[in-house]
Amino acid sequence: MDVAIDFLKPTADDVVFDVGCGDGRFVTTAVQKLGAERGYGLDIDADLVARAQDLARRRGVGHRTTFLACDCSQPSPDVWKILDECTLLIMYLLPEALQ
């Protein structure tokens, strides 16, 4: 994750969207430590989304992050709205998810 953060260099002007966010570490780090304006995460696993929400709350950025449980191959209308706002998109998906 640190390599991705260093490579992408989120700034205060960025709205970060992580598809396949897992437990939300990338999104919460981008918002908390690098000051990204907002962060969104999407994951198919509702338990991981709950963990991401908890992590964001514990890190004090719950009000600037949103995590959604959704299959990225069948996104909800909310996901399309987020994409319109997004300035930095990251996806780290396993090969079977890319099929």
TAZI-V195065 format. One record per pair of residues at least 24 apart in sequence whose C-alpha atoms are under 7 Angstrom apart, sorted by the first residue. I is the first residue (numbers start at 1). J is the second residue. If there is no record, write none. Layout:
BEGIN
I:J / I:J
END
This chain:
BEGIN
1:26 / 10:34 / 10:36 / 11:35 / 11:36 / 12:36 / 12:37 / 13:37 / 14:87 / 14:88 / 15:39 / 15:85 / 15:86 / 15:87 / 15:88 / 16:40 / 16:86 / 16:87 / 16:88 / 16:89 / 17:41 / 17:86 / 17:88 / 17:89 / 17:90 / 18:42 / 18:89 / 18:90 / 18:91 / 19:43 / 19:90 / 19:91 / 20:91 / 20:92 / 20:93 / 22:48 / 22:49 / 23:48 / 23:49 / 23:51 / 23:52 / 24:52 / 28:56 / 28:61 / 31:61 / 32:61 / 38:64 / 38:65 / 39:64 / 39:65 / 39:66 / 40:65 / 40:66 / 40:67 / 41:66 / 41:67 / 41:68 / 42:67 / 42:68 / 42:69 / 42:70 / 43:68 / 43:69 / 43:70 / 43:71 / 44:69 / 44:70 / 44:71 / 45:69
END
